[in-house]
Amino acid sequence: MATRAERLVENEEAFRKANDRLAGAVSPTTATAVPFLCECADDTCLATVELDLDTYREIRSGSRRFFRLPGHLDAPGEVVVSSRDGYDVMEKP
C-alpha cells in the first residue's frame, strides 16, 4: 500500500504527464497561452496555469521541476524555486 507521500507524488506525476501530452498536441504557431493543469499534489484539483509553450518547455528543462498555483498542495520536501506571475515553479528533492 502506498504511503500518503507516495500518493501525493503520483498525483503530481499524473498531471505532469497530461500536460506533456497537451504540450505535444498544441501548435506553437497558433497558441499564445495554453491552460495547463496545475501540477499540485491534490488529485481533485482542476485549476489551470496559463503558460506559453516556451515557458512550459523552460520549466520542463529541469527534470525535477514543475508548476502549481500558490498555496496549492505540495508533496514533502518540495521547494519553491521561483514565484512567477500567478504560479510557482517547484522542485522535487
N, C-alpha and C positions, 0 to 999 in steps of 0.2 A: 504494500500500500504506500502510495506517495505521501510524503510529508507536505505540510502546508506550503513551505518554502519552495518545494519542487513543483507544486501545482501552480504557484504564482509565476514561476519561470516558464512553465509550459504554456500558460495563458499568454504571456508576452511573446513567446516564440510563435504561437498561432497567429497573432495579429501581425507579426513581422512577415511571416510567410504570405499572408493575404495581401499585405502592402507590396511585397516584392512582385506578386502576380499582377497587381493593379498597375504598378510602375511599368511593367513589361507590356501591358496592353494599351497604354496611353501613348498617343502620338506626340512626340516632342514639338512638332510644328504647330499643333492646334491647342495644346494645353498650356495655360499660363500658371494656373494653380489647380492642384489636384487635392480633393478631400480624402486624405489618407486616414486610416483608423488610428485612433490613439493607441499607443503600444504599452499602456499601463498593464498592471498585473490583474486588474479586475475583469474577469471573464464576462461580465454583464455590461461592460462599458461600450456604448455605441457612439461616443463622441468622435469628432474628426479634427484633424490638424491639416490646414491647407498649406501645402508646400509646392513650389515649382520643382520640376524634375531635377534641375541642377542641385538644388538644396538637398533634396532627398538623397541623391547619389553622394553628395559630400558627407552627409551624416552616415550613410551606409559604408563609406570608405573605411571607417573604423569598425572592424567586425564585432566589437563588443558594445557598439553604440546604437542607441535607438532614441525615440522621442515620445513624449507624453505631455498631456496638459498639466500645468502647475497644480500641485495638490492632489493629483491622482495617485492611486495605489502603486507602490513600488515593491520590489522583492528585496529581501535582506541583502545588505552590502552594496546596493547600487548607489551611485552618487551623481549629482547634477554636475555636469562639466561645463554647461553654459545655459544661460536663460536667454531666450530669444523672444522675438515679438509674438507673444501668445503661446509659447510652448517651451519646454525644457528638453535639452539633449542630455540623456543619461548614459552612464557607462556601467557595465557589469564588471564585477571583480574578476 
